[in-house]
Amino acid sequence: MKKNILLSLLILVLSFSLLTGCGKKKGSENTIKIGVSPVPHKEIVENIKDDLAKEGVNLEIIEFTDYVKPNLSLADKEIDANFFQHEPYMNDFKEERNIDIVSLGKVHVEPLGLYSSNYKFIEDFKEGSTIAIPNDPTNGGRALLLLEKHGLIKLNKDAGLAATEKDIEENPKNFSFKPMEAAQLPRILKDIDGAIINGNYAIEAGMTPTKDALILEDKDSPYANIIAIRAGEEKEEKFQKLIKALQSEKTKKFIEEKYNGAVIPGF
């Protein structure tokens, strides 16, 4: 009799363990741990969290304040996705660290723009005008590519995203370029012909990029911020639901209304 009771209890315990174990696995399969930068990434993701919940996907948002740990955590399976970087940065990082992560899709651009206190149109810039650009390699290259896109200079065809002033092959108006710390550019705008300024610094200085910039990066920019995941997981249903929500009309409207041109939809 005692043996039968013990056997029954053992069966019950094992059954409960199997049931709870399966429950945890299922819940895990429907959860996305996503690492984000505080602004605007966290705000954009929070805007679609309830929508994903209705789709059966639990979004767990984890803040990071650096640009290294999110990719390492993704590769180590501590998180399932991250949202803080553009694709050129991701490609350089994964090559340097030998990790296999990929872009799930573009979400937004934090656009660089050319601003001027002296001119209202790019055609008004005079011969020999000085244009200040960010002095870090990534944004310096972005600045030159923006100028090339609008016909102000021509770069060596092999320059790519890492373009520098040495790659300028044609400069019809003989512009001179003054590399400076990106955060300082809005402050010297009155003392220079023009400056190419990051969207976040422009908005902090009281400018509206979509209205005040003479030329501005658009959604086709290769520097759009992306959702990164581990390679091979792109077709998983929960990730497809995530990118669909982030590339929705709701997200587009949220970005346009929330950030006043400092952030623009990248899809």
Secondary structure, 3 states (H helix, E strand, C coil): CHHHHHHHHHHHHHHHHHHHHHHHHHHHHCEEEEEECHHHHHHHHHCCHHHHHHCCCEEEEEECCCCCHHHHHHHCCCCCEEEEEEHHHHHHHHHHHCCCEEEEEEEEECCCEEECCCCCCHHHCCCCCEEEEECCHHHHHHHHHHHHHCCCCEECCCCHHHCCHHHEEECCCCCEEEEECHHHHHHHHHHCCEEEECHHHHHHCCCCHHHHCCEECCCCCCCCEEEEEECCCCCCHHHHHHHHHHCCHHHHHHHHHHHCCCCEECC
